[in-house]
């Protein structure tokens, strides 16, 4: 969707909007971190985000990667910066074609800064001279497909002789076909509002979005205000705290809130925040200005964030296994010509993307993985790590790129218990029997509907424990399961060929929607990735080290299991399977506590008959 259409809609609704800018990082780990931040900030509800092209025309591939993922994976409207610097028209053509291919419909057309090592800007061979030329070129080659934004300078571009000349250059960009204007950062709100009046006076009628930079640090603030008018109250407020980073950020939030409120009161249609790839200050400004509420959540059309990829516009069904690794699912199905719509068809063709081509990645570098996940030397250490994840003390696992989902948080205590017992959970959902579609935890889909879920658990378990679990499952008629190891040894009590809907919704005027399923061939594709992540984790540690050997051994021997309780009326039914384990663990714990008490007593008052004491202690353990 074009950003100008979203802006027009927000104005018709009388609703000020906000948007975020990010830049493409230079390192692969920085890229992973940025994707994580964009995903979190998307839940704040930005009207759009934009992605810079890179200083001096560098890193176009990185820009396109972020744009593609934002559109396909996170389902947020994205505006791609495109510059003239070091970009001959053949490169511009390629960038526009790739933007179209990933569903992008919005370009911020800029001249760009001088190339690296040059103090003055010059066009490259076969390139364009000005942003207005770029706007005209996009319109000439792509017609009305793209919505186009351009930059405005409330205190004039440094290369313009006068403000009047700069305004004429801005009008030329708009007359060439631009739909909206995003301004460079500023701090003087009255100056901006007067500049907007000057724009209107010369016939610029398109929306003008003010750009606001949250103050994050003293040094970057001083660097960015060169040539700008800064109100004295900001200068007076920041100087006494310039050596206190925390105080600087708090003051920056205060400034951002004040500017946001004044701009909206002055008639701004929305605010564009220059995040510098940071999250906290921008979020606090939005909360303080009342643009979001601390408890707000963004309504979802599906249990996942819908993709803006043109090929996926009708997609309405996904396997549950990739719930915590959406980017992986999008990548491995990117070559599909058709996507499931309404019912899951023959998922064996087309096949999921091959792992050797796609690759399996961890969120962290080796050093960061060790810092976040420690160095496990035994199963107890691994169980403790999974428990920490359930408690929110560590925010990721190799199989989960984000913190525990809100809905899984409702069964947090149960998950903690399971992981303590050696069932290493990587995915889950509680049973839901008719929650309203606007429920803040479980809701999705159109207003006025009801959503349902079957309880679902997915975990790794040892071969010995799996055998005990299989025996117990025979006593539960509503439980279905699939279990498989790295070598492909499959155990199941399903017929194997039909998908099992585990999430569905009933909405006014629509047929029942079944967006999330458990399906065997998809599970077999997911298991390759799931076990490969064990191996990737193990490689974070030196060869022949205890953690590496332990993780590799578990990858080779343990099973990946998914369990569905098909009776969605039973909130606790799925956990009855593990009651025996919990009772046994409690008995052992009580025996250990008794042993400790007897030991303390014996130390303080030696028994006249230690043999009797020993027998009385052992009996409960045998029981």
C-alpha positions, 0 to 999 in steps of 0.5 A: 500500500502507498504511504500517501494513501495511509496518510490520507486515511489517517487524516480523514480519521483525524488520527495523528500517526507516527513512523520510524527510520532505521539505517542498515548496519555494517555487520551481520550481527548488527543486521540480526539485532536490527531485525529483532528491534524492528519486529518489536517496534512494529507492535507499537503500530507505526504507519510505516518505517523507512530504511536508509540507503547508506552513507555515500551510496554504500550497502544497497544490498543491506538496505534491500534485505531490511526492506524485504524482511520488513515487508514479507516477515514483519508486515509493516509498510516500508519506504526505501531510501534511494539516492543518486550518489554512486547510482547510475540509472542501471543500478537505480533500475535494479533497486526499483525492480527488487523493491517491487519484487518484495512488495515495496511500493514506497521510495524516499527519493534523495540526492544523497551525500557526497561520495566517500572521500569527496567534499563536494557532490558530483553525479556519477557517470550515467547517473542523475544530478538532483532528487527532482531528476530521480523523482521524474525518472521513477515516474517515467520508468514505473508510472504510478506504482510507487508512492514517492517521498522527498526531503524537506529542510525547515532551515534550508539545505546547506548548499542553498543560497537562500530559503526562498531558493531552497523552497523552490527546489522543494516545489520542483521535487513535488511538481516532478511527482512526489507525494509527501515530504519528510523533513530533516531533524530540527528542534525549533517547533515554531520555526518549523510551523512557519516554514510549513506556512511558507511551503503552502504559500508557494503552492506546495499542498502535499503532506509534510511530516516533521522529522524528530530525533530523540536525544540519545547522547550528548556527543551525537546531539552536538554533532547533529545540531550544527547549523540548526536553531536550538531553543535556549531551554534545550541548551540550558537543560542539556549542558549541566548533565552532559556527562550523565548518559542516563540523565541525557536520555531522560531529558531527550525523552522530555524534549521529544514529548514536548516537541511531539505535542506541540507539532500535533497541536500545530497541525502536523499530520504525523511525526517521523522519528529518527530512531538511530536503530534504538528503541527505548527513547522513541517508545517512551516519547510515544507513551508520554505524548499519548500516541500509544498506551503502555497496554496497547497492542496491535490488532492482527489479521492472523495469529502471525503478522501478515506479509505484504509480499504480493505473492502471499496476499491470500496466505491464510494457513501456516504450520505452527512449528515456525511460530518463533522463527517467522523469518526462517519460514518466509525464507524457506517458502519464498520460492513457492508459487502459491500459498495455502488459502483457506485449507492446507493442500498438498504441502509436499509440493512445492517443498520447503527450501533446502537448508543447505541453500537457506542456511541455519543461523543463531541470533548471536555470535559465538561469544554472545551466545556463551554470554547469554546461554552460558556453558552447559556441562550437564542436562541440569544446566540446560534445563536451568537455561530453559527455565530462565527463558520461561521466566524472562531472565534470558530473552532468546533460545536457539529456537526462539528469536524473541521472548516467550509469547504473551499467550504462552505466558499464561501457562508459564508456571506449567512450562517452568515445571516441564523444563525442570523435569527435562522436557525442553519446550520450544513452542507452546500455546494454551487451550482457548475456548471462544476468546473474543477476537479483540482479546489483548492476549489471544485475539486476532482477525476481524472485530466481532469474532471469536477465536479458539485454540487447542493446547499445543506443546513442542519440546525435545526429550530423551529417548528413554523419557519418550518411551514412557510418554508414549505409554501414557499417551495411550490412556488419553484419547484426545491426545495426538503426537508426533516424535522424530529424531535427527535420523528421521526415526518417526513415532506418531499416533496420527494417520500422518496425512491430514493436517490438524487445525490447532487455531481457528476463528469464527467471524461475522459473514465469513467461513471458519478460518483455520490459520495454524496447523500441525501437519506431518510433512511440515514437521519433518521439514522443521525437524531438520532445522531444529536439530541443525540449531543444536549443532550451531549452538554446539559450535559456539564452544571449542572442540572437545569441550564439555558443552560442545560434546553435550550439545552434539550428543543431544542433537544426535540422540534426543527426539523432537516431539509435538503434542496436541490436546484435541479437546480444547475445552480442557485448559489443563488436559495436556499437562495431565500427561506429565503428572507422574513426572511431577509427583516423582520429582516432588517425592525425590525433593521431599526425600532429599529435604528429609536427608538434609534434616536427618544429617543436621540432626545427626551432626548435632545429636549422634544417633545411638542406632545409625543403622535404624536412622539410615533405613528410615531415611531410605524407605521414602525414597524407595516408595 
